[in-house]
Amino acid sequence: MAKGKSIVNAKPMKSVFSIAELAQRWGVSRSLVYRLINSGYLKAAHLGKRHIATARQLAAFEASLNGGDPEIST
């Protein structure tokens, strides 16, 4: 390994996600993400006029999908 080079890419982990970022991550529409929030499947917070989801909220939601929660209709 070259002197002064790091093995790990030092890109920081993202801690909050916008509605558009969640929609892009899952390949769904923004309106579906809003429906997930309004129905209580996905927890999100208001930051001014925006909704945001924390990495912890995102991880909990994605884990619940792997746990076999009821399908969400589109």
Biopython code that builds the backbone (N, CA, C, O; Angstrom):
import numpy as np
from Bio.PDB.StructureBuilder import StructureBuilder

atoms = [
    (1, "MET", "N", (0.839, -1.170, 0.000)),
    (1, "MET", "CA", (0.000, 0.000, 0.000)),
    (1, "MET", "C", (0.884, 1.233, 0.000)),
    (1, "MET", "O", (1.878, 1.287, 0.724)),
    (2, "ALA", "N", (0.531, 2.219, -0.803)),
    (2, "ALA", "CA", (1.318, 3.444, -0.902)),
    (2, "ALA", "C", (1.224, 4.235, 0.400)),
    (2, "ALA", "O", (0.198, 4.239, 1.080)),
    (3, "LYS", "N", (2.316, 4.894, 0.717)),
    (3, "LYS", "CA", (2.374, 5.677, 1.948)),
    (3, "LYS", "C", (1.334, 6.809, 1.909)),
    (3, "LYS", "O", (1.242, 7.537, 0.920)),
    (4, "GLY", "N", (0.554, 6.950, 2.991)),
    (4, "GLY", "CA", (-0.426, 8.019, 3.099)),
    (4, "GLY", "C", (-1.773, 7.710, 2.467)),
    (4, "GLY", "O", (-2.686, 8.533, 2.534)),
    (5, "LYS", "N", (-1.914, 6.548, 1.858)),
    (5, "LYS", "CA", (-3.186, 6.176, 1.234)),
    (5, "LYS", "C", (-4.054, 5.433, 2.249)),
    (5, "LYS", "O", (-3.550, 4.643, 3.048)),
    (6, "SER", "N", (-5.344, 5.689, 2.213)),
    (6, "SER", "CA", (-6.284, 5.030, 3.106)),
    (6, "SER", "C", (-6.929, 3.850, 2.394)),
    (6, "SER", "O", (-7.208, 3.921, 1.197)),
    (7, "ILE", "N", (-7.162, 2.786, 3.113)),
    (7, "ILE", "CA", (-7.831, 1.620, 2.555)),
    (7, "ILE", "C", (-9.317, 1.916, 2.369)),
    (7, "ILE", "O", (-9.924, 1.481, 1.390)),
    (8, "VAL", "N", (-9.891, 2.648, 3.301)),
    (8, "VAL", "CA", (-11.324, 2.925, 3.302)),
    (8, "VAL", "C", (-11.608, 4.234, 2.583)),
    (8, "VAL", "O", (-10.929, 5.234, 2.813)),
    (9, "ASN", "N", (-12.605, 4.230, 1.717)),
    (9, "ASN", "CA", (-13.051, 5.462, 1.081)),
    (9, "ASN", "C", (-13.740, 6.287, 2.162)),
    (9, "ASN", "O", (-14.709, 5.816, 2.758)),
    (10, "ALA", "N", (-13.280, 7.477, 2.427)),
    (10, "ALA", "CA", (-13.749, 8.275, 3.552)),
    (10, "ALA", "C", (-15.023, 9.052, 3.247)),
    (10, "ALA", "O", (-15.209, 10.146, 3.782)),
    (11, "LYS", "N", (-15.903, 8.523, 2.408)),
    (11, "LYS", "CA", (-17.157, 9.183, 2.096)),
    (11, "LYS", "C", (-18.104, 9.020, 3.290)),
    (11, "LYS", "O", (-18.383, 7.891, 3.694)),
    (12, "PRO", "N", (-18.605, 10.120, 3.862)),
    (12, "PRO", "CA", (-19.453, 9.997, 5.046)),
    (12, "PRO", "C", (-20.817, 9.386, 4.709)),
    (12, "PRO", "O", (-21.333, 9.550, 3.604)),
    (13, "MET", "N", (-21.381, 8.682, 5.688)),
    (13, "MET", "CA", (-22.697, 8.077, 5.542)),
    (13, "MET", "C", (-23.753, 9.172, 5.616)),
    (13, "MET", "O", (-23.680, 10.047, 6.479)),
    (14, "LYS", "N", (-24.705, 9.131, 4.742)),
    (14, "LYS", "CA", (-25.783, 10.115, 4.719)),
    (14, "LYS", "C", (-26.696, 9.868, 5.916)),
    (14, "LYS", "O", (-26.997, 8.717, 6.230)),
    (15, "SER", "N", (-27.144, 10.938, 6.598)),
    (15, "SER", "CA", (-27.951, 10.747, 7.795)),
    (15, "SER", "C", (-29.413, 11.157, 7.621)),
    (15, "SER", "O", (-30.261, 10.720, 8.399)),
    (16, "VAL", "N", (-29.731, 11.984, 6.622)),
    (16, "VAL", "CA", (-31.130, 12.340, 6.353)),
    (16, "VAL", "C", (-31.396, 12.249, 4.857)),
    (16, "VAL", "O", (-30.508, 12.468, 4.033)),
    (17, "PHE", "N", (-32.653, 11.919, 4.525)),
    (17, "PHE", "CA", (-33.036, 11.717, 3.137)),
    (17, "PHE", "C", (-34.297, 12.515, 2.829)),
    (17, "PHE", "O", (-35.226, 12.558, 3.636)),
    (18, "SER", "N", (-34.323, 13.140, 1.669)),
    (18, "SER", "CA", (-35.514, 13.860, 1.224)),
    (18, "SER", "C", (-36.480, 12.870, 0.572)),
    (18, "SER", "O", (-36.130, 11.721, 0.302)),
    (19, "ILE", "N", (-37.697, 13.339, 0.326)),
    (19, "ILE", "CA", (-38.697, 12.513, -0.351)),
    (19, "ILE", "C", (-38.187, 12.098, -1.734)),
    (19, "ILE", "O", (-38.324, 10.938, -2.125)),
    (20, "ALA", "N", (-37.606, 13.034, -2.466)),
    (20, "ALA", "CA", (-37.095, 12.725, -3.808)),
    (20, "ALA", "C", (-35.986, 11.675, -3.750)),
    (20, "ALA", "O", (-35.920, 10.795, -4.608)),
    (21, "GLU", "N", (-35.119, 11.765, -2.748)),
    (21, "GLU", "CA", (-34.040, 10.785, -2.618)),
    (21, "GLU", "C", (-34.586, 9.399, -2.300)),
    (21, "GLU", "O", (-34.088, 8.399, -2.817)),
    (22, "LEU", "N", (-35.611, 9.339, -1.450)),
    (22, "LEU", "CA", (-36.217, 8.038, -1.139)),
    (22, "LEU", "C", (-36.891, 7.449, -2.367)),
    (22, "LEU", "O", (-36.758, 6.256, -2.642)),
    (23, "ALA", "N", (-37.610, 8.279, -3.100)),
    (23, "ALA", "CA", (-38.277, 7.807, -4.313)),
    (23, "ALA", "C", (-37.257, 7.254, -5.306)),
    (23, "ALA", "O", (-37.471, 6.199, -5.903)),
    (24, "GLN", "N", (-36.160, 7.966, -5.478)),
    (24, "GLN", "CA", (-35.120, 7.504, -6.405)),
    (24, "GLN", "C", (-34.479, 6.221, -5.891)),
    (24, "GLN", "O", (-34.213, 5.310, -6.675)),
    (25, "ARG", "N", (-34.230, 6.136, -4.606)),
    (25, "ARG", "CA", (-33.596, 4.950, -4.011)),
    (25, "ARG", "C", (-34.429, 3.701, -4.257)),
    (25, "ARG", "O", (-33.888, 2.641, -4.569)),
    (26, "TRP", "N", (-35.760, 3.828, -4.115)),
    (26, "TRP", "CA", (-36.647, 2.678, -4.255)),
    (26, "TRP", "C", (-37.227, 2.523, -5.643)),
    (26, "TRP", "O", (-37.867, 1.511, -5.927)),
    (27, "GLY", "N", (-37.023, 3.498, -6.523)),
    (27, "GLY", "CA", (-37.559, 3.414, -7.869)),
    (27, "GLY", "C", (-39.072, 3.573, -7.912)),
    (27, "GLY", "O", (-39.753, 2.918, -8.702)),
    (28, "VAL", "N", (-39.592, 4.449, -7.056)),
    (28, "VAL", "CA", (-41.036, 4.703, -6.997)),
    (28, "VAL", "C", (-41.274, 6.203, -7.145)),
    (28, "VAL", "O", (-40.329, 6.990, -7.193)),
    (29, "SER", "N", (-42.554, 6.590, -7.218)),
    (29, "SER", "CA", (-42.884, 8.006, -7.330)),
    (29, "SER", "C", (-42.819, 8.696, -5.961)),
    (29, "SER", "O", (-42.900, 8.054, -4.914)),
    (30, "ARG", "N", (-42.670, 10.021, -6.006)),
    (30, "ARG", "CA", (-42.692, 10.793, -4.756)),
    (30, "ARG", "C", (-44.043, 10.681, -4.072)),
    (30, "ARG", "O", (-44.121, 10.672, -2.844)),
    (31, "SER", "N", (-45.120, 10.594, -4.870)),
    (31, "SER", "CA", (-46.451, 10.486, -4.266)),
    (31, "SER", "C", (-46.600, 9.185, -3.476)),
    (31, "SER", "O", (-47.291, 9.163, -2.458)),
    (32, "LEU", "N", (-45.966, 8.106, -3.926)),
    (32, "LEU", "CA", (-46.007, 6.864, -3.160)),
    (32, "LEU", "C", (-45.277, 7.039, -1.830)),
    (32, "LEU", "O", (-45.741, 6.550, -0.801)),
    (33, "VAL", "N", (-44.150, 7.726, -1.843)),
    (33, "VAL", "CA", (-43.412, 7.962, -0.593)),
    (33, "VAL", "C", (-44.281, 8.775, 0.367)),
    (33, "VAL", "O", (-44.324, 8.477, 1.561)),
    (34, "TYR", "N", (-44.968, 9.794, -0.136)),
    (34, "TYR", "CA", (-45.880, 10.566, 0.718)),
    (34, "TYR", "C", (-47.004, 9.676, 1.263)),
    (34, "TYR", "O", (-47.395, 9.820, 2.422)),
    (35, "ARG", "N", (-47.522, 8.766, 0.445)),
    (35, "ARG", "CA", (-48.573, 7.854, 0.923)),
    (35, "ARG", "C", (-48.045, 6.943, 2.018)),
    (35, "ARG", "O", (-48.762, 6.645, 2.973)),
    (36, "LEU", "N", (-46.805, 6.497, 1.893)),
    (36, "LEU", "CA", (-46.196, 5.670, 2.940)),
    (36, "LEU", "C", (-46.100, 6.444, 4.255)),
    (36, "LEU", "O", (-46.345, 5.895, 5.330)),
    (37, "ILE", "N", (-45.746, 7.712, 4.155)),
    (37, "ILE", "CA", (-45.648, 8.555, 5.353)),
    (37, "ILE", "C", (-47.036, 8.779, 5.954)),
    (37, "ILE", "O", (-47.231, 8.599, 7.156)),
    (38, "ASN", "N", (-47.996, 9.171, 5.121)),
    (38, "ASN", "CA", (-49.342, 9.483, 5.610)),
    (38, "ASN", "C", (-50.057, 8.265, 6.186)),
    (38, "ASN", "O", (-50.891, 8.399, 7.081)),
    (39, "SER", "N", (-49.734, 7.080, 5.679)),
    (39, "SER", "CA", (-50.363, 5.862, 6.185)),
    (39, "SER", "C", (-49.678, 5.325, 7.439)),
    (39, "SER", "O", (-50.190, 4.416, 8.091)),
    (40, "GLY", "N", (-48.509, 5.895, 7.775)),
    (40, "GLY", "CA", (-47.806, 5.464, 8.984)),
    (40, "GLY", "C", (-46.784, 4.364, 8.763)),
    (40, "GLY", "O", (-46.112, 3.956, 9.710)),
    (41, "TYR", "N", (-46.649, 3.872, 7.535)),
    (41, "TYR", "CA", (-45.644, 2.839, 7.265)),
    (41, "TYR", "C", (-44.226, 3.382, 7.394)),
    (41, "TYR", "O", (-43.328, 2.680, 7.858)),
    (42, "LEU", "N", (-44.028, 4.618, 6.987)),
    (42, "LEU", "CA", (-42.708, 5.249, 7.030)),
    (42, "LEU", "C", (-42.778, 6.465, 7.933)),
    (42, "LEU", "O", (-43.603, 7.354, 7.724)),
    (43, "LYS", "N", (-41.927, 6.506, 8.922)),
    (43, "LYS", "CA", (-41.868, 7.661, 9.811)),
    (43, "LYS", "C", (-40.976, 8.716, 9.168)),
    (43, "LYS", "O", (-39.927, 8.399, 8.608)),
    (44, "ALA", "N", (-41.399, 9.964, 9.253)),
    (44, "ALA", "CA", (-40.628, 11.079, 8.710)),
    (44, "ALA", "C", (-40.896, 12.303, 9.579)),
    (44, "ALA", "O", (-41.871, 12.347, 10.329)),
    (45, "ALA", "N", (-40.034, 13.273, 9.467)),
    (45, "ALA", "CA", (-40.165, 14.505, 10.243)),
    (45, "ALA", "C", (-40.301, 15.683, 9.292)),
    (45, "ALA", "O", (-39.907, 15.612, 8.128)),
    (46, "HIS", "N", (-40.860, 16.758, 9.804)),
    (46, "HIS", "CA", (-40.939, 18.003, 9.040)),
    (46, "HIS", "C", (-39.709, 18.839, 9.378)),
    (46, "HIS", "O", (-39.327, 18.965, 10.541)),
    (47, "LEU", "N", (-39.108, 19.398, 8.360)),
    (47, "LEU", "CA", (-38.011, 20.337, 8.527)),
    (47, "LEU", "C", (-38.389, 21.545, 7.688)),
    (47, "LEU", "O", (-38.151, 21.585, 6.481)),
    (48, "GLY", "N", (-38.979, 22.520, 8.347)),
    (48, "GLY", "CA", (-39.563, 23.628, 7.605)),
    (48, "GLY", "C", (-40.743, 23.110, 6.822)),
    (48, "GLY", "O", (-41.659, 22.523, 7.398)),
    (49, "LYS", "N", (-40.741, 23.316, 5.524)),
    (49, "LYS", "CA", (-41.823, 22.817, 4.671)),
    (49, "LYS", "C", (-41.523, 21.443, 4.090)),
    (49, "LYS", "O", (-42.342, 20.880, 3.364)),
    (50, "ARG", "N", (-40.360, 20.906, 4.405)),
    (50, "ARG", "CA", (-39.940, 19.626, 3.827)),
    (50, "ARG", "C", (-40.180, 18.467, 4.776)),
    (50, "ARG", "O", (-40.176, 18.639, 5.995)),
    (51, "HIS", "N", (-40.387, 17.292, 4.214)),
    (51, "HIS", "CA", (-40.369, 16.047, 4.969)),
    (51, "HIS", "C", (-38.985, 15.438, 4.796)),
    (51, "HIS", "O", (-38.419, 15.460, 3.703)),
    (52, "ILE", "N", (-38.453, 14.903, 5.868)),
    (52, "ILE", "CA", (-37.187, 14.181, 5.782)),
    (52, "ILE", "C", (-37.304, 12.893, 6.588)),
    (52, "ILE", "O", (-38.087, 12.808, 7.534)),
    (53, "ALA", "N", (-36.537, 11.917, 6.212)),
    (53, "ALA", "CA", (-36.446, 10.663, 6.959)),
    (53, "ALA", "C", (-34.995, 10.470, 7.351)),
    (53, "ALA", "O", (-34.092, 10.685, 6.543)),
    (54, "THR", "N", (-34.773, 10.066, 8.588)),
    (54, "THR", "CA", (-33.410, 9.828, 9.041)),
    (54, "THR", "C", (-32.951, 8.452, 8.572)),
    (54, "THR", "O", (-33.760, 7.614, 8.171)),
    (55, "ALA", "N", (-31.665, 8.238, 8.627)),
    (55, "ALA", "CA", (-31.114, 6.936, 8.243)),
    (55, "ALA", "C", (-31.708, 5.840, 9.121)),
    (55, "ALA", "O", (-31.946, 4.730, 8.646)),
    (56, "ARG", "N", (-31.948, 6.135, 10.386)),
    (56, "ARG", "CA", (-32.531, 5.151, 11.307)),
    (56, "ARG", "C", (-33.971, 4.824, 10.900)),
    (56, "ARG", "O", (-34.362, 3.657, 10.901)),
    (57, "GLN", "N", (-34.761, 5.846, 10.551)),
    (57, "GLN", "CA", (-36.136, 5.619, 10.107)),
    (57, "GLN", "C", (-36.157, 4.816, 8.807)),
    (57, "GLN", "O", (-36.984, 3.922, 8.629)),
    (58, "LEU", "N", (-35.248, 5.143, 7.918)),
    (58, "LEU", "CA", (-35.136, 4.433, 6.647)),
    (58, "LEU", "C", (-34.776, 2.968, 6.881)),
    (58, "LEU", "O", (-35.370, 2.075, 6.276)),
    (59, "ALA", "N", (-33.804, 2.721, 7.756)),
    (59, "ALA", "CA", (-33.389, 1.347, 8.043)),
    (59, "ALA", "C", (-34.532, 0.557, 8.670)),
    (59, "ALA", "O", (-34.725, -0.613, 8.342)),
    (60, "ALA", "N", (-35.295, 1.184, 9.572)),
    (60, "ALA", "CA", (-36.422, 0.496, 10.210)),
    (60, "ALA", "C", (-37.488, 0.134, 9.182)),
    (60, "ALA", "O", (-38.034, -0.968, 9.213)),
    (61, "PHE", "N", (-37.786, 1.058, 8.273)),
    (61, "PHE", "CA", (-38.788, 0.791, 7.237)),
    (61, "PHE", "C", (-38.327, -0.339, 6.322)),
    (61, "PHE", "O", (-39.093, -1.262, 6.046)),
    (62, "GLU", "N", (-37.093, -0.274, 5.854)),
    (62, "GLU", "CA", (-36.597, -1.306, 4.944)),
    (62, "GLU", "C", (-36.522, -2.664, 5.642)),
    (62, "GLU", "O", (-36.755, -3.696, 5.012)),
    (63, "ALA", "N", (-36.200, -2.674, 6.931)),
    (63, "ALA", "CA", (-36.182, -3.933, 7.682)),
    (63, "ALA", "C", (-37.585, -4.508, 7.809)),
    (63, "ALA", "O", (-37.767, -5.724, 7.757)),
    (64, "SER", "N", (-38.584, -3.632, 7.975)),
    (64, "SER", "CA", (-39.963, -4.115, 8.088)),
    (64, "SER", "C", (-40.417, -4.748, 6.776)),
    (64, "SER", "O", (-41.213, -5.687, 6.791)),
    (65, "LEU", "N", (-39.931, -4.257, 5.654)),
    (65, "LEU", "CA", (-40.277, -4.872, 4.369)),
    (65, "LEU", "C", (-39.706, -6.270, 4.272)),
    (65, "LEU", "O", (-40.347, -7.171, 3.730)),
    (66, "ASN", "N", (-38.509, -6.456, 4.793)),
    (66, "ASN", "CA", (-37.888, -7.776, 4.779)),
    (66, "ASN", "C", (-38.543, -8.712, 5.780)),
    (66, "ASN", "O", (-38.386, -9.930, 5.691)),
    (67, "GLY", "N", (-39.286, -8.143, 6.746)),
    (67, "GLY", "CA", (-39.944, -8.955, 7.758)),
    (67, "GLY", "C", (-41.315, -9.457, 7.349)),
    (67, "GLY", "O", (-41.952, -10.190, 8.105)),
    (68, "GLY", "N", (-41.783, -9.076, 6.164)),
    (68, "GLY", "CA", (-43.046, -9.607, 5.680)),
    (68, "GLY", "C", (-44.262, -8.783, 6.064)),
    (68, "GLY", "O", (-45.358, -9.337, 6.143)),
    (69, "ASP", "N", (-44.120, -7.495, 6.304)),
    (69, "ASP", "CA", (-45.286, -6.652, 6.578)),
    (69, "ASP", "C", (-46.214, -6.677, 5.378)),
    (69, "ASP", "O", (-45.785, -7.015, 4.275)),
    (70, "PRO", "N", (-47.477, -6.327, 5.572)),
    (70, "PRO", "CA", (-48.427, -6.357, 4.455)),
    (70, "PRO", "C", (-47.953, -5.527, 3.280)),
    (70, "PRO", "O", (-47.289, -4.505, 3.450)),
    (71, "GLU", "N", (-48.301, -5.977, 2.092)),
    (71, "GLU", "CA", (-47.940, -5.227, 0.885)),
    (71, "GLU", "C", (-48.627, -3.881, 0.882)),
    (71, "GLU", "O", (-49.738, -3.732, 1.391)),
    (72, "ILE", "N", (-47.967, -2.919, 0.315)),
    (72, "ILE", "CA", (-48.513, -1.566, 0.223)),
    (72, "ILE", "C", (-49.019, -1.393, -1.188)),
    (72, "ILE", "O", (-48.266, -1.561, -2.148)),
    (73, "SER", "N", (-50.301, -1.055, -1.324)),
    (73, "SER", "CA", (-50.863, -0.916, -2.662)),
    (73, "SER", "C", (-50.417, 0.389, -3.303)),
    (73, "SER", "O", (-50.247, 1.403, -2.627)),
    (74, "THR", "N", (-50.235, 0.347, -4.594)),
    (74, "THR", "CA", (-49.821, 1.558, -5.315)),
    (74, "THR", "C", (-50.972, 2.166, -6.046)),
    (74, "THR", "O", (-50.812, 3.191, -6.708)),
]
sb = StructureBuilder()
sb.init_structure("model")
sb.init_model(0)
sb.init_chain("A")
sb.init_seg("    ")
for serial, (resi, resn, name, xyz) in enumerate(atoms, 1):
    if name == "N":
        sb.init_residue(resn, " ", resi, " ")
    sb.init_atom(name, np.array(xyz, "f"), 0.0, 1.0, " ", f" {name:<3s}", serial, name[0])
structure = sb.get_structure()
